[in-house]
Amino acid sequence: MSAPETNPLTAWWARLRQSLRDNPAEIRWLAGIFGLFLLTFFLPVGTPRFDNAVLEGLALLHWYAREHVILCLIPAFFIAGAIAVFVSRDAVMKYLGPGANKIAAYGVASVSGSILAVCSCTVLPLFGGIYRRGAGLGPAVAFLYAGPAINVLALVLTAKVLGVELGIARALGAVAFSLVIGGIMHGLYRREEAARAGAQKGFAPGDDAGRPLGETAVFFALLIAVLVFANWAAASPEESAFWHGVYAAKWPLTALAAFGLAGLLIFRWHWRWQPLAATAALVALLAGLFPQYPELAFAAGLLGLTLAASAEPNEGEEWLGQSWGFAKLILPLLLGGVLLAGFLLGRPGHEGIIPSAWVNAAVGGNGLGANFLAALAGAFMYFATLTEVPIVQGLMGAGMGKGPALALLLAGPALSLPSILVIRSILGTEKTLVYCALVVVMATISGLLFGTFYP
């Protein structure tokens, strides 16, 4: 008896399913190409809002590249690389590791923002440096949140512009958030952290084991001073004469810290003096010829430090290698995220693809929905240091309640779409989602409670 004839359609369908099972990578490529084609085919090019959103994304990226990459990110990459080279793993494990004293570890991490006047993006290389050096997840996340959130200048400006009660609530909320979020993250991943700590016990002492602790502390203090003074923001008219004086002297103070760093490298660490001396001469020349462009002299100083480090075959080259590693990891994601954030939400005072009127209408009053949407919007928007205060002031003038204002102030400076992309590359998707959810939920609850007492 002959076998029954196979239906050609059934046979084709069986071969297709087998092909899909045998070539999953090719299928993903096909789906990606097809999706990209559909996206480009149906782009609403020519419509005013879409075209303006594209320009807003490019404008925000242009502004970020001019204002933050040279002055903020590159110094932060150098600091992160220095943490990986000049701070011993034993020291990090002792003070910030999973087995460290919790009060000391979280205490240091939670007040770090009072020293570092950085935004949510600039803190990322520093966070990556201490986490990869062995810091526990809890203290590292506390530092990640506290770095941009607990900024003394921003807290003072909030109190003066938006009201004393909002300034106090922001200060207390930022400290509490860093401690609570860090503690929750540690609790959720305590088994993973215990395994990570056990795996790190076999590492040898760090590279600075033979260097006096005081010299290492001065080295990092000078690096941080360069970062802080170079990015010192202009004081508002209500600020005291002291803050105006610091801003007026920001570049001389930056130069003083840089010369102190060069002196330490030459006279204490015995680096070759020729590259650093040539750098100092070039910086002085550019500052004299182009006083209106201090960034040019600052960039020359960074280039000179790069060349000086490359001339040191051991620790200098390793420092450069670690810094470059952080730059390759963070910078592409960061710039792509800034472009996307500008496209979606626009620059402050400008329209993106999402109408600002929707945001203004959504965050009016002090209800649960308004607080949640304010925290969620803050988590995706990009705020440069101190810019969140005038933005919230404008939103409050348009009808935003005090509760949503606090929610935005607690979520906005610590998170942004660019920073979320980078955090995912360091912590992974799951931990990043948990961290972002904790920030948004706690900001929502804080805003709701605050709005209840201060409607």
C-alpha positions in Angstrom: 0.0 0.0 0.0 1.5 3.4 -1.0 2.0 6.2 1.5 -0.5 9.0 1.5 0.5 12.0 -0.6 1.8 15.0 1.5 0.0 18.3 1.0 2.6 20.7 -0.6 1.4 23.6 1.6 1.8 21.5 4.8 5.3 20.5 3.7 6.2 24.1 3.0 5.0 25.2 6.3 7.0 22.5 8.1 10.2 23.5 6.3 9.6 27.2 7.1 9.2 26.4 10.8 12.3 24.3 10.8 14.2 27.0 9.1 13.1 29.5 11.8 14.2 27.2 14.5 17.6 26.6 12.8 18.4 30.2 12.0 17.3 32.4 14.9 20.1 35.0 14.4 19.1 35.5 10.7 15.5 35.8 11.6 16.3 38.6 14.1 18.3 40.4 11.4 15.4 40.1 9.0 12.9 41.4 11.6 15.2 44.3 12.5 15.7 45.3 8.9 12.0 45.1 8.2 11.2 47.1 11.3 13.7 49.8 10.3 12.3 49.9 6.8 8.8 50.4 8.1 10.0 53.1 10.5 11.8 55.1 7.8 9.0 54.5 5.3 6.3 56.1 7.5 8.4 58.9 9.1 6.3 62.0 9.1 9.0 64.1 7.4 7.7 67.5 6.4 5.3 67.9 9.2 6.2 71.0 11.4 6.2 69.1 14.7 8.4 66.3 13.5 10.9 68.5 11.7 11.1 70.8 14.8 11.6 67.8 17.1 14.5 66.6 14.9 16.0 70.1 15.1 15.5 70.1 18.9 17.3 66.8 19.3 20.2 68.1 17.3 20.2 71.4 19.1 20.3 69.7 22.5 23.1 67.4 21.3 25.0 70.5 20.1 24.6 72.3 23.4 25.6 69.2 25.4 28.7 68.7 23.3 29.8 72.3 23.7 28.9 72.7 27.4 29.5 69.3 29.0 31.8 67.0 27.1 35.0 69.0 27.5 34.4 70.5 30.9 32.4 67.7 32.6 32.7 64.3 30.9 36.4 64.2 30.0 37.5 65.2 33.5 35.0 62.7 34.9 36.5 60.0 32.7 40.0 60.8 34.0 38.7 60.6 37.6 37.0 57.3 37.0 40.1 55.9 35.4 42.2 57.2 38.3 39.9 55.3 40.7 40.5 52.1 38.8 44.3 52.6 38.9 45.3 54.6 42.0 42.6 53.4 44.5 43.3 50.0 45.9 40.6 47.4 45.6 41.2 46.6 49.3 40.4 50.2 50.3 37.2 50.2 48.3 36.2 46.8 49.7 36.9 48.0 53.2 34.9 51.3 53.1 32.3 50.7 50.3 32.3 46.9 49.7 29.4 44.6 50.4 31.0 43.7 53.8 31.9 47.2 54.8 30.4 49.0 57.8 27.0 50.0 56.5 26.8 53.3 58.5 30.1 54.5 57.1 29.5 53.2 53.6 26.1 54.7 53.1 27.0 57.9 55.0 29.9 58.7 52.7 27.9 57.8 49.6 24.8 59.8 50.6 26.6 63.1 51.1 28.9 62.9 48.1 26.8 65.4 46.2 27.7 68.2 48.6 31.2 68.0 47.1 30.5 67.0 43.5 28.3 69.5 41.7 27.6 67.1 38.8 24.6 66.2 36.7 23.1 62.8 36.2 25.4 62.1 33.3 28.7 63.3 34.7 28.3 61.1 37.8 28.2 58.0 35.6 31.9 57.5 35.0 32.5 58.0 38.8 29.8 55.5 39.6 31.2 53.0 37.2 34.7 53.4 38.6 33.8 52.7 42.2 31.4 49.9 41.3 33.9 48.0 39.1 36.6 48.6 41.7 34.6 46.5 44.2 32.0 48.9 45.9 28.9 47.2 47.0 25.7 47.6 44.9 24.0 49.5 47.8 26.6 52.1 48.5 27.4 52.5 44.7 23.7 53.1 44.0 23.5 55.6 46.9 26.4 57.4 45.4 24.8 57.3 41.9 21.6 59.0 43.2 23.3 61.4 45.7 26.0 62.7 43.3 23.6 64.9 41.3 20.8 65.1 43.8 22.5 66.5 46.9 24.0 69.6 45.4 24.4 72.4 47.9 24.1 75.1 45.3 21.0 73.5 43.8 19.4 73.1 47.3 20.1 76.7 48.2 18.7 77.9 44.9 15.6 75.8 45.3 14.9 77.3 48.7 15.4 80.9 47.4 13.5 80.6 44.2 10.8 78.0 44.9 10.4 78.5 48.7 12.1 77.4 51.9 9.7 74.5 52.5 10.4 73.0 49.0 14.2 73.5 49.5 14.1 71.7 52.8 11.9 68.9 51.5 14.3 68.4 48.5 17.3 68.3 50.8 15.8 65.8 53.2 14.3 63.7 50.4 17.5 63.5 48.5 19.5 62.2 51.5 16.7 59.8 52.4 16.3 58.6 48.9 20.0 57.7 48.5 20.0 55.7 51.7 16.7 53.9 51.2 17.2 53.1 47.5 20.7 51.9 48.1 19.5 49.8 51.0 16.6 48.3 49.0 19.0 47.5 46.0 21.4 45.8 48.4 18.5 43.8 50.0 17.1 42.7 46.7 20.4 41.5 45.3 22.1 40.5 48.6 22.9 36.9 47.4 24.4 38.1 44.2 26.4 40.7 46.2 27.7 38.0 48.6 28.9 35.9 45.7 30.5 39.0 44.1 32.3 39.8 47.4 33.5 36.3 47.7 34.9 36.3 44.1 36.8 39.5 44.8 38.6 38.2 48.0 41.3 36.7 45.9 42.4 39.9 44.2 45.8 41.3 45.0 46.1 44.7 46.7 45.7 47.8 44.5 48.3 49.7 42.6 48.7 52.4 45.2 49.6 50.0 48.0 53.1 51.6 48.3 52.0 55.3 48.0 51.1 57.4 51.0 47.4 57.7 51.5 47.7 61.5 51.9 49.3 61.9 48.5 46.5 59.8 46.9 43.9 61.9 48.7 45.5 65.2 47.5 45.6 63.8 44.0 41.9 63.1 43.9 41.1 66.4 45.7 42.9 68.3 42.9 41.2 66.3 40.2 37.8 67.0 41.8 38.7 70.7 42.3 39.4 71.0 38.5 36.0 69.4 37.7 34.1 71.5 40.2 35.6 74.9 39.5 35.6 74.5 35.7 31.8 73.8 35.9 30.9 76.4 38.6 27.7 78.0 37.5 27.0 81.8 37.5 25.4 83.0 40.7 21.9 84.5 40.7 21.3 88.1 41.6 20.0 87.1 45.0 23.2 85.2 45.9 25.8 86.6 48.3 28.9 88.4 47.1 30.9 85.2 48.0 29.3 83.1 45.4 29.7 85.9 42.8 33.3 86.1 43.7 33.9 82.3 43.3 32.3 82.4 39.9 34.4 85.4 38.9 37.5 83.5 39.9 36.5 80.1 38.6 39.2 79.9 35.9 42.0 81.1 38.1 40.9 78.6 40.7 40.8 75.8 38.0 44.3 76.8 36.9 45.5 76.7 40.5 44.2 73.2 41.0 45.7 72.1 37.7 49.1 73.5 38.6 48.9 71.8 42.0 48.2 68.5 40.2 51.1 69.0 37.9 53.4 69.7 40.9 52.3 66.6 42.6 52.9 64.4 39.6 56.4 65.9 39.0 57.8 66.4 42.5 56.1 63.5 44.4 55.2 60.9 41.8 58.3 61.7 39.7 56.6 61.9 36.3 58.5 63.5 33.4 58.3 67.2 33.8 58.8 68.2 30.1 55.2 67.3 28.8 53.6 69.0 31.8 55.8 72.1 31.5 55.0 72.4 27.8 51.3 72.0 28.6 51.4 74.8 31.2 53.1 77.1 28.6 50.5 76.2 26.0 47.6 76.8 28.4 49.0 80.1 29.5 49.4 81.1 25.8 45.9 80.2 24.8 44.4 81.8 27.8 46.2 85.1 27.0 45.4 85.0 23.3 41.8 83.9 23.6 40.5 84.9 27.0 36.9 84.8 25.7 37.3 81.0 25.1 38.6 79.5 28.3 37.4 76.1 27.1 40.2 76.2 24.5 42.9 76.4 27.2 41.1 73.8 29.3 41.0 71.4 26.3 44.8 72.0 25.8 45.3 71.1 29.5 43.4 67.9 29.1 45.4 67.0 25.9 48.7 67.8 27.8 47.7 65.5 30.7 46.9 62.8 28.2 50.3 63.1 26.6 52.1 63.3 29.9 50.3 60.1 31.1 51.2 58.3 27.9 54.9 59.0 28.6 54.7 57.0 31.8 54.9 53.4 30.8 53.2 51.9 33.8 50.6 53.8 35.8 50.2 56.6 33.3 49.4 54.3 30.4 47.1 52.2 32.6 45.3 55.4 33.7 44.8 56.4 30.1 43.6 52.9 29.2 41.0 52.8 32.0 39.8 56.3 31.2 39.5 55.4 27.5 37.5 52.3 28.5 35.0 54.4 30.3 34.7 56.8 27.4 34.1 54.1 24.9 31.4 52.5 27.2 29.6 55.7 28.2 30.0 58.5 25.6 28.2 56.9 22.6 25.2 55.9 24.7 25.2 59.3 26.4 25.2 61.3 23.2 22.6 59.0 21.6 20.4 59.4 24.7 20.7 63.2 24.7 19.7 63.3 21.0 16.6 61.1 21.7 15.7 63.2 24.8 15.8 66.4 22.8 13.7 64.8 20.1 11.0 63.6 22.5 10.9 66.6 25.0 12.9 69.4 23.4 15.1 71.8 25.2 13.8 73.9 28.1 11.4 76.4 26.7 11.2 74.6 23.3 8.9 71.9 21.9 9.8 68.3 21.1 7.6 65.7 19.6 5.7 65.5 22.8 3.8 68.8 23.3 4.8 70.6 26.5 1.1 71.5 27.0 0.5 67.8 27.6 3.1 67.8 30.4 1.8 71.1 31.9 -1.8 69.8 31.9 -0.8 66.4 33.4 1.1 67.8 36.4 -1.4 70.3 37.6 -2.7 69.9 41.1 -1.4 67.5 43.7 -3.1 64.2 42.9 -1.5 60.8 42.5 -1.5 60.9 38.7 0.1 64.4 38.6 2.9 63.3 41.0 3.5 60.1 39.1 3.7 61.8 35.7 5.9 64.5 37.1 8.3 61.9 38.5 8.2 59.9 35.3 8.8 63.0 33.1 11.7 64.0 35.4 13.2 60.5 35.0 13.4 60.9 31.2 14.2 64.6 30.9 17.8 65.8 30.9 18.7 68.6 33.4 22.0 70.2 33.5 23.2 71.2 37.0 21.0 73.9 38.4 18.7 74.2 35.4 16.0 72.2 37.0 15.1 75.1 39.3 14.0 77.6 36.6 12.3 74.9 34.7 10.2 73.9 37.7 9.6 77.6 38.4 8.1 78.0 34.9 6.0 74.8 35.3 4.7 76.1 38.7 3.8 79.3 37.0 1.8 77.3 34.4 -0.2 75.5 37.2 2.0 72.7 38.5 1.3 71.9 42.2 4.0 71.9 44.9 3.8 68.1 45.2 4.6 67.3 41.6 7.3 70.0 41.7 9.0 68.1 44.5 8.5 64.8 42.6 10.2 66.3 39.6 13.1 67.8 41.6 13.7 64.4 43.3 13.6 62.3 40.1 14.9 64.7 37.5 18.5 65.6 38.5 19.3 61.9 39.4 17.9 60.3 36.3 17.6 61.1 32.5 17.2 59.1 29.4 20.9 59.3 28.6 21.9 58.2 32.1 19.4 55.3 32.0 21.0 53.9 28.9 24.5 54.1 30.4 23.4 52.6 33.8 22.0 49.6 31.9 25.4 49.0 30.3 27.0 48.9 33.8 24.3 47.2 35.9 22.3 45.3 33.4 18.6 45.7 32.4 17.0 44.2 35.5 18.9 46.3 38.1 18.5 49.4 36.0 14.7 48.9 35.8 14.5 48.3 39.5 16.6 51.4 40.3 14.5 53.6 38.0 11.2 52.2 39.4 12.4 52.9 43.0 13.3 56.5 42.1 10.0 57.2 40.3 7.8 55.5 43.0 9.6 57.2 45.9 9.4 60.6 44.2 5.7 60.1 43.6 5.0 59.2 47.2 7.1 62.1 48.5 5.4 64.6 46.2 2.0 63.2 47.2 2.7 63.6 50.9 4.3 67.0 50.4 1.4 68.2 48.3 -1.0 67.1 51.0 0.7 69.4 53.7 1.6 72.2 51.3 -1.2 72.3 48.6 
